[in-house]
Amino acid sequence: MTAYGTIAELSVRIDINTVLTAAKTTAYNAILDAMSRKIDNFCGRPDGFVASAVDAVRYFEGNGLPYLNIPECVSITTVAVKESHTDTDYTTWDTPTTAYAGDGDWLPAAGTYQWPIFNKTPYNLIIVDPKGDEAYFTKGFKTPTVAVTAKYGYATAVPDDIREVCLAEATVFIKRFESSMDSDVGNSDLGTIALKIRQSSLSRDVRELLVGGRWVVPLYGGFEG
């Protein structure tokens, strides 16, 4: 998966005069990857903020309704549905044109079934086109009945906010590492000062940026139909 910042961007934030040895480059790349996945986990986005460049097929339990919630994706290539939950074969539905002129069996959308948005990604919803030949997604009864081939993930490029919080978190981690991962700092004159940092969590400023920027998926979300 994609790291949300580059070595060049990170080196500027740490020390503009930092000499990037091979060892430091390897270490910084590992830290950027780790912080990127930490952000994904905190935000509840297992597919990450940058979608794969390669289509992947995923299988879902149909709900017997004219819409189906799916994980975030930036494009959908094909939708195939079983005619019955006992079938083994999927029938590929007609794919709409980019203009969604009613020449397909399904429509990609963002938002909710009640308030779909057809010109915005990431898509998280497939709606049966009322002008098409299909009426609903076959109910699965705890078995997969819908196959969706798509590029799963939030966006085609790293959102600016996510890049900044990744670089900020990586910088905090490196600075703390340079201090032997201490949560206390001080000297003989000032005494010890306890830093209010939860080492198992993101730093407070980063958490506030992610929550305040509404990048965190609500826990009550899910992908059920």
N, C-alpha and C positions, 0 to 999 in steps of 0.2 A: 504494500500500500504506500501511497505518497506521503512524504514528509512535508509539513506545512511551512517550512522555512529552509533557506539555503545556508551553506557554510559562510558565504560572503556576507549575508545579512546578519548572521549570528556574530561573526567576528567584529563587525562594526559596533554592535551593542555591548560586547564584552570589553574589547580594547582595540581601538583602531590600529594600534601598532603590533597587534598579535602576529607572530610568525607562525604560519600554518605548516607545521611539520606533518609528515605522513601519519604519525601516531595521533596528533591532535585532530587531524582531519577524520580519521577513523572514529575517534572518540566522540567528536562533535556530531558526526552523522548518526551514530548510535543514540546519542542523547536527543537529537531532533526527532528521530523515529519514535523513541520511547515517549516523548512529550506529546507527539501527535496522536499516538494511540491512547494516551491518558486523557486527552481532550475528547477523543471519540467516545471513550467509556463514560466520561462525566456527562457528555451531552446526549448519551443514549443513541448514538449513531454507529452501529457495528459496521456499516458499509463505508463509513468515513465521509469526509466532506468533499473528496475528489473522486468522481466516479471512475470505474475502470474503463479503459479505452476499448475493451473487448466485451462483446455481448455475452451474457450468461443466461442460461435457462433455469428458472426456479418453478417449483410446483406448489400449488396452493389448494386448500380445500374450498370448493365452491360453496356458495351460501343460498342458492336458489333465488337470488335477487338480481335485478338488472344493474348492479354495480358491485365492485370488488375492491377492497382496500389492499394495497400492496406496499412493500418498502419503497423508499424514495429512489427515483431513477431519473436520469436526464433524457432518456429516449427509450421507446419501446419498439421493437422490431416486429414481433409476432405474438399473437395470442391464440392458443389452441385449447380446445375444451372437449372433454369426453361427453358423449351424448347421454351416458348413464354412468353412475358411480361404479358399476360392475364391469364396465368396458376396460379394455387394456390399451386401446388406441385413442389418440387425440385427433380431433378434426380442427384444422387451422382455419380460423375465421378470417374474413377479408379485411385486409389492412387499409385504413383510410389514407387518403392523400394528405399532404401537409396542410391543405386548406380546410380539411374536415368538412367536405361538401356533401356528406351523406352518402358517400360511395363505399363505405366500409361497414363492418359489423360492430366496431367498438371505437371508443373515443378515449384518449388519455386526458387526465385532468389533475389539477391540484386542488387542495381544499377538501370539502365534504360533498357528499352526494346532494345535499340540499342546496349548497352554494358552490358548485364546481367552477374552477377557473381553467379555461382551455388554452390560454396563451402564456402560461407561466410554468416554469420548472423550479424545483423538481416535481415530477408527477408522483402522486401517491394513491392514485385512484384510476380505475378503468370503468367506463360506463358503457352499457350496451347502447349502440346508436339506434334511436327509434326508427330511423329510416332504413336500417339494415334488415337482415333476414333472421336475426337471433332475438331471443326474448329475455334470457336470464343465464346466469352462470350455474351450471349443473351442481346441485347440492352434493357435497362430498360424503357426508355421513362418516366423518373421521378418516377419509381417504382423499388423496389429491385428485382433483378433477380439472384443474386449470394449470396450463403451462405458459409462463410468460417469459419471453426472451427480451432482455433489456440490458442497458448499461446502468447498473445499480450504484447509487451514491447521490450526494447532494448537488454537486455542480461539476462543470467541466474544468474549472480552475479553482485554486485555493481562494476562498473569500478573504478580503483584506483584513477583516476583524480576526479571523482565525489565524492568519499568518502572524499578526502582531501578538496575539496571546500565546502562540506557540513559541515565538522567539523570546517573549518575556519570561515564560515559564522555564525555558531552557537556560536563560541567563541566570535566573534565580537558582536553579539546580546547580549550575557550574560554580557560582559564587559560594554556595553553601558547601559544595564538594571541596572547594579550595580551603574552606574553614573546617575540614574534616567532618562535614555534615553536622556540625554543632547546631543546637537550638539555643545555646547561650553564648553571648559575647561579652567582653569587658576587659578591664585591665586592673592592675593593682591600685590605681588611683580612684577609678570609678566604681570598682566592684563588678559584680556579675549582673548582666541585664538579660532577662529571659525573653527570647523572641517568641511571639505568639504565632508559630508556624506549625501546622499539622503536617508532619513529614509524609503522611500517607495520603495527603490530599493535594489538590491544586492550591497555589497561593491565593490569598484572599482577593487581591485585586483582579486576578485572572478569573476567579469564580464569579465575581461581580460583573465583569465584562461579558462573560458568557451568559449569565442569567439575565442581566439587564438588556443584553442585545437579543434576547429571545432565541438563543441558539440551542437551548436544551429542549429535547423532546419531552413533553409531559408524560408522567408515568402512567396516566390513564389512557394513553394513546393506543398503541398496538396496531396490528394489521388485520384484525378479524373483519370479516365481511359484516 
